[in-house]
Amino acid sequence: MAKSASVLDFHSFTSQALSAETIDLIETSVEQFGAPLLLLDCDTIRTQYRALSRALPNVTLHFALKPLPHPTVVKTLLEEGASFDLATTGEVELVAEQGVPAERTIHTHPIKRDRDIRDALAYGCNVFVVDNLNELEKFIPYKDEVELLVRLSFRNSEAFADLSKKFGCSSEQALVIIETAKQWNIRIKGLSFHVGSQTMNPQKYVDAIRTCNQVMAQVVERGLPALSTLDIGGGFPVTYTKAVMPIDQFCVPINQALSELPETVQVIAEPGRFIVAQAVTSVASVMGQAEREGQLWYYLDDGIYGSFSGLMFDDAQYPLVTLKTEGEHVPSVLSGPTCDSIDVIAENIMLPKLNNGDLVIGRMMGAYTSATATDFNFFKRAQTVVINEHEVNSARMIG
């Protein structure tokens, strides 16, 4: 079920007033393309990528396509000098179509089909991730072509998504994998981990980095080839309704832990949400309304099965505003358009009286929104309008 927003939460959302320029852009876009819409701002992508690059100056950033696999995002980040983190053949095809050099990619899905390996190798991506012996065995036919990272598990119950619940191995298991790879003549390039999506505490990274450093030392002690790469994953936090630590401060202890690694170790990361969450604004319109049990229900043309899918899949709470702010605020519900009763965006919130056609704006809508949207009930998902694609204030629709 979707989480309900409190009255206090909604007032805090509406206090973040939209600028006149933003309102004009929203209204002009709706006039041109209709609603619902997703406004994708390439300038924000650039800003976020540069901020994380400054905060982690000695780390190569591989953008994880999963939260927003959009061609313009790939193209924008490629121009910024980014590398890319791939997990599926579809993602391989997307970056290939945008002209991403294969040497700027890694394939990090810990569990793969043979054709997934073959498709990535055909493109030219040859760095993969494993976390068990069954997966390692799949690379025997490709041992002369690949370099592998062994993924360790670091559980994190505080994260939006504890990715170590599903993937990763213990330090002891990692050493077994590395020793077995040596016997099978498969090159192990390094280690990787992911402390979980939207991780609020940088100490989680510090602990994982230091554990990996210990494993690297044990590898050398056992007479195995020294490891040259550490992938510290993603999970860097962004502000939805609760403020998070600024990224430059967040990364201070991470950089300290990284400085303890051998100088020969290259460090990479897989940021996703941090780069794109802030870059998308959703625009939905009221398509109908009713009074039920003392609350006004507003039925929007976007909802849980569309751009607000993250309310179910991602545990996110998106800041919401209405363009109309005047008038008495009364208890209200924002609902999606489908015939399913779980398609509710927010309940028990205070809103001014809205009319059919009035607009409701969602912020921080770039990560795990359009990527997990559906056409359920044959309500078409929101169109994406790209702005500032060439660092100029222009817009166009992507079909």
Order of alpha helices (4+ residues) and beta strands (2+ residues): alpha-alpha-beta-alpha-beta-alpha-beta-alpha-beta-alpha-beta-alpha-beta-alpha-beta-alpha-beta-alpha-alpha-beta-alpha-beta-beta-alpha-beta-beta-beta-beta-beta-beta
